[in-house]
Amino acid sequence: MVFQTSQFYKYLDYPVGREERIKELLKLLKEKNVELVSFISKGYRGVVFKGIYKGKTVAVKVSRSDVQKENFLKREYEILKYLSDKLKEENPAPTPFLYNSEFIVMEFIEGETFKFAMNNFNPYFVIKETLKSCYLLDEVFIKHSEIKGEKHLIFDGKKCRIIDFESAKFSRSPRNLLQFIGYHLIRNKELLKKLKVKKEDLQNTIELYKKDRKLGFKSILSLLTNPSSGL
């Protein structure tokens, strides 16, 4: 059988690995015209695969067998759908295509990690695009909760995409941008020196951002002007 010859299929029922459960999920995926291609990763709640859906490369997230599946999958889908409808082409999150209580099918984000992008592309551009993506989430009241994790920030060459919204929630005062600055900039003295940004100036703009997001965001971006390129 297919799940016996393809090792990665066993992750469909991670960590238990029940044969009947794997068969059931493969049947459901086939009914929805979703084909799994490879295993990507496993998290605290879900397991992610690369797949094909309607000719598109997609990410397929299946709940782990040791967590309550429907609540977190439904919440993540609703947030992804909300972001897609609200932010349109500016949306940094994956576009969702399909949902049921067993899995989510969404856009597969191709790109490099934040760390790789910082080392191989213009750091001013990478940081500005990441700040913009974080700001957009703040503007529509979505708290990602794990912005400090580099694996959730993917640079696709044009902008910073943000993935893995399984811990995200609606919030009256999300601080995605401040979390990014606090973890990736304020703590990195060498990077601030390279960017020619004073820590005190950055801290002042943070305080402004807490009072007035739009004005604070503009002030933060003004500190990140690349003298060699005008960025």
C-alpha positions as a Python dict, from the first residue, in 0.01 Angstrom:
ca = {
    (1, 'M'): (0, 0, 0),
    (2, 'V'): (108, 357, -65),
    (3, 'F'): (158, 450, 302),
    (4, 'Q'): (376, 142, 350),
    (5, 'T'): (607, 230, 61),
    (6, 'S'): (626, 604, 131),
    (7, 'Q'): (772, 668, 475),
    (8, 'F'): (650, 1027, 503),
    (9, 'Y'): (283, 918, 493),
    (10, 'K'): (326, 782, 844),
    (11, 'Y'): (336, 1143, 965),
    (12, 'L'): (-32, 1175, 873),
    (13, 'D'): (-111, 1024, 1213),
    (14, 'Y'): (189, 1152, 1405),
    (15, 'P'): (288, 1049, 1670),
    (16, 'V'): (55, 746, 1699),
    (17, 'G'): (81, 614, 1342),
    (18, 'R'): (-248, 423, 1318),
    (19, 'E'): (-281, 243, 986),
    (20, 'E'): (-658, 292, 957),
    (21, 'R'): (-626, 660, 1035),
    (22, 'I'): (-365, 705, 763),
    (23, 'K'): (-592, 528, 512),
    (24, 'E'): (-884, 750, 611),
    (25, 'L'): (-686, 1072, 567),
    (26, 'L'): (-543, 961, 233),
    (27, 'K'): (-896, 888, 114),
    (28, 'L'): (-1019, 1231, 227),
    (29, 'L'): (-728, 1406, 57),
    (30, 'K'): (-790, 1215, -264),
    (31, 'E'): (-1158, 1310, -257),
    (32, 'K'): (-1055, 1675, -237),
    (33, 'N'): (-802, 1627, -521),
    (34, 'V'): (-507, 1691, -291),
    (35, 'E'): (-189, 1494, -358),
    (36, 'L'): (86, 1481, -99),
    (37, 'V'): (440, 1515, -235),
    (38, 'S'): (669, 1528, 68),
    (39, 'F'): (686, 1580, 444),
    (40, 'I'): (793, 1931, 552),
    (41, 'S'): (783, 1962, 929),
    (42, 'K'): (598, 1888, 1252),
    (43, 'G'): (500, 2137, 1518),
    (44, 'Y'): (328, 2137, 1856),
    (45, 'R'): (-18, 2094, 1703),
    (46, 'G'): (16, 2013, 1334),
    (47, 'V'): (218, 1829, 1074),
    (48, 'V'): (290, 1999, 741),
    (49, 'F'): (331, 1844, 398),
    (50, 'K'): (403, 1982, 53),
    (51, 'G'): (132, 1888, -194),
    (52, 'I'): (-43, 1962, -520),
    (53, 'Y'): (-396, 2104, -541),
    (54, 'K'): (-555, 2214, -870),
    (55, 'G'): (-212, 2237, -1030),
    (56, 'K'): (-72, 2456, -751),
    (57, 'T'): (201, 2371, -506),
    (58, 'V'): (44, 2390, -162),
    (59, 'A'): (113, 2332, 204),
    (60, 'V'): (-115, 2080, 373),
    (61, 'K'): (-142, 2099, 751),
    (62, 'V'): (-285, 1797, 932),
    (63, 'S'): (-348, 1793, 1305),
    (64, 'R'): (-128, 1574, 1522),
    (65, 'S'): (-309, 1272, 1662),
    (66, 'D'): (-240, 1384, 2019),
    (67, 'V'): (-414, 1724, 2001),
    (68, 'Q'): (-772, 1844, 1966),
    (69, 'K'): (-779, 1894, 1591),
    (70, 'E'): (-1084, 2092, 1489),
    (71, 'N'): (-1050, 2398, 1710),
    (72, 'F'): (-698, 2499, 1613),
    (73, 'L'): (-739, 2411, 1245),
    (74, 'K'): (-1064, 2605, 1222),
    (75, 'R'): (-915, 2906, 1401),
    (76, 'E'): (-607, 2909, 1178),
    (77, 'Y'): (-816, 2883, 863),
    (78, 'E'): (-1045, 3166, 976),
    (79, 'I'): (-746, 3390, 1048),
    (80, 'L'): (-581, 3309, 714),
    (81, 'K'): (-909, 3375, 531),
    (82, 'Y'): (-956, 3701, 720),
    (83, 'L'): (-605, 3818, 632),
    (84, 'S'): (-648, 3722, 268),
    (85, 'D'): (-978, 3911, 239),
    (86, 'K'): (-857, 4211, 440),
    (87, 'L'): (-508, 4268, 303),
    (88, 'K'): (-550, 4141, -54),
    (89, 'E'): (-221, 4151, -247),
    (90, 'E'): (-36, 4297, 51),
    (91, 'N'): (-115, 3994, 264),
    (92, 'P'): (207, 3844, 407),
    (93, 'A'): (32, 3524, 519),
    (94, 'P'): (-40, 3217, 304),
    (95, 'T'): (-366, 3222, 109),
    (96, 'P'): (-597, 2941, 228),
    (97, 'F'): (-761, 2722, -37),
    (98, 'L'): (-943, 2447, 148),
    (99, 'Y'): (-1045, 2352, 501),
    (100, 'N'): (-1221, 2073, 683),
    (101, 'S'): (-1191, 1942, 1037),
    (102, 'E'): (-897, 1720, 936),
    (103, 'F'): (-666, 1952, 743),
    (104, 'I'): (-599, 2290, 584),
    (105, 'V'): (-470, 2336, 230),
    (106, 'M'): (-295, 2668, 176),
    (107, 'E'): (-45, 2850, -43),
    (108, 'F'): (305, 2707, -22),
    (109, 'I'): (549, 2990, 46),
    (110, 'E'): (877, 2959, -143),
    (111, 'G'): (1173, 3158, -17),
    (112, 'E'): (1465, 3191, 220),
    (113, 'T'): (1476, 3222, 597),
    (114, 'F'): (1515, 3565, 751),
    (115, 'K'): (1869, 3482, 861),
    (116, 'F'): (1972, 3371, 512),
    (117, 'A'): (1812, 3679, 355),
    (118, 'M'): (1994, 3910, 595),
    (119, 'N'): (2327, 3751, 501),
    (120, 'N'): (2269, 3741, 128),
    (121, 'F'): (2046, 4035, 36),
    (122, 'N'): (2033, 4404, 116),
    (123, 'P'): (1969, 4402, 493),
    (124, 'Y'): (1792, 4739, 482),
    (125, 'F'): (1542, 4605, 231),
    (126, 'V'): (1490, 4277, 416),
    (127, 'I'): (1429, 4451, 749),
    (128, 'K'): (1197, 4711, 599),
    (129, 'E'): (988, 4447, 427),
    (130, 'T'): (973, 4241, 746),
    (131, 'L'): (868, 4544, 948),
    (132, 'K'): (598, 4618, 690),
    (133, 'S'): (460, 4265, 712),
    (134, 'C'): (453, 4281, 1092),
    (135, 'Y'): (288, 4623, 1077),
    (136, 'L'): (17, 4495, 844),
    (137, 'L'): (-74, 4223, 1094),
    (138, 'D'): (-86, 4483, 1370),
    (139, 'E'): (-312, 4705, 1160),
    (140, 'V'): (-574, 4434, 1120),
    (141, 'F'): (-549, 4317, 1483),
    (142, 'I'): (-389, 3977, 1436),
    (143, 'K'): (-134, 3859, 1691),
    (144, 'H'): (95, 3597, 1540),
    (145, 'S'): (254, 3506, 1876),
    (146, 'E'): (575, 3360, 1729),
    (147, 'I'): (730, 3643, 1525),
    (148, 'K'): (1058, 3605, 1710),
    (149, 'G'): (1104, 3263, 1553),
    (150, 'E'): (1312, 3302, 1237),
    (151, 'K'): (1154, 2996, 1076),
    (152, 'H'): (824, 3184, 1055),
    (153, 'L'): (973, 3467, 847),
    (154, 'I'): (1028, 3379, 481),
    (155, 'F'): (1179, 3624, 232),
    (156, 'D'): (1051, 3550, -120),
    (157, 'G'): (1272, 3805, -295),
    (158, 'K'): (1008, 4077, -296),
    (159, 'K'): (865, 4084, 53),
    (160, 'C'): (866, 3904, 384),
    (161, 'R'): (604, 3633, 412),
    (162, 'I'): (489, 3511, 751),
    (163, 'I'): (386, 3149, 799),
    (164, 'D'): (248, 2917, 1068),
    (165, 'F'): (-56, 3089, 1220),
    (166, 'E'): (-165, 2799, 1440),
    (167, 'S'): (-95, 3003, 1755),
    (168, 'A'): (-230, 3329, 1612),
    (169, 'K'): (-534, 3508, 1750),
    (170, 'F'): (-739, 3823, 1713),
    (171, 'S'): (-613, 4090, 1952),
    (172, 'R'): (-702, 4448, 2037),
    (173, 'S'): (-336, 4535, 2081),
    (174, 'P'): (-113, 4306, 1875),
    (175, 'R'): (258, 4383, 1889),
    (176, 'N'): (407, 4183, 1605),
    (177, 'L'): (629, 4470, 1494),
    (178, 'L'): (753, 4542, 1845),
    (179, 'Q'): (823, 4174, 1903),
    (180, 'F'): (1029, 4161, 1585),
    (181, 'I'): (1226, 4474, 1678),
    (182, 'G'): (1282, 4356, 2033),
    (183, 'Y'): (1410, 4016, 1933),
    (184, 'H'): (1590, 4081, 1604),
    (185, 'L'): (1714, 4442, 1634),
    (186, 'I'): (1734, 4575, 1989),
    (187, 'R'): (1926, 4269, 2108),
    (188, 'N'): (2166, 4270, 1812),
    (189, 'K'): (2427, 4539, 1877),
    (190, 'E'): (2640, 4440, 1578),
    (191, 'L'): (2345, 4468, 1341),
    (192, 'L'): (2243, 4808, 1477),
    (193, 'K'): (2600, 4926, 1427),
    (194, 'K'): (2601, 4792, 1072),
    (195, 'L'): (2272, 4966, 1000),
    (196, 'K'): (2398, 5285, 1167),
    (197, 'V'): (2095, 5295, 1394),
    (198, 'K'): (2125, 5408, 1754),
    (199, 'K'): (1953, 5188, 2009),
    (200, 'E'): (1817, 5494, 2190),
    (201, 'D'): (1659, 5630, 1871),
    (202, 'L'): (1498, 5295, 1802),
    (203, 'Q'): (1363, 5277, 2155),
    (204, 'N'): (1212, 5625, 2115),
    (205, 'T'): (1032, 5521, 1798),
    (206, 'I'): (903, 5213, 1978),
    (207, 'E'): (743, 5432, 2244),
    (208, 'L'): (590, 5645, 1968),
    (209, 'Y'): (457, 5332, 1797),
    (210, 'K'): (279, 5229, 2116),
    (211, 'K'): (92, 5561, 2112),
    (212, 'D'): (41, 5607, 1738),
    (213, 'R'): (106, 5308, 1511),
    (214, 'K'): (112, 5490, 1178),
    (215, 'L'): (337, 5771, 1295),
    (216, 'G'): (559, 5533, 1488),
    (217, 'F'): (593, 5304, 1187),
    (218, 'K'): (702, 5592, 965),
    (219, 'S'): (955, 5701, 1226),
    (220, 'I'): (1098, 5350, 1253),
    (221, 'L'): (1138, 5325, 876),
    (222, 'S'): (1306, 5666, 865),
    (223, 'L'): (1585, 5528, 1084),
    (224, 'L'): (1657, 5258, 826),
    (225, 'T'): (1786, 5458, 532),
    (226, 'N'): (2058, 5286, 336),
    (227, 'P'): (2304, 5562, 244),
    (228, 'S'): (2436, 5366, -54),
    (229, 'S'): (2103, 5290, -218),
    (230, 'G'): (1850, 5541, -85),
    (231, 'L'): (1635, 5265, 69),
}
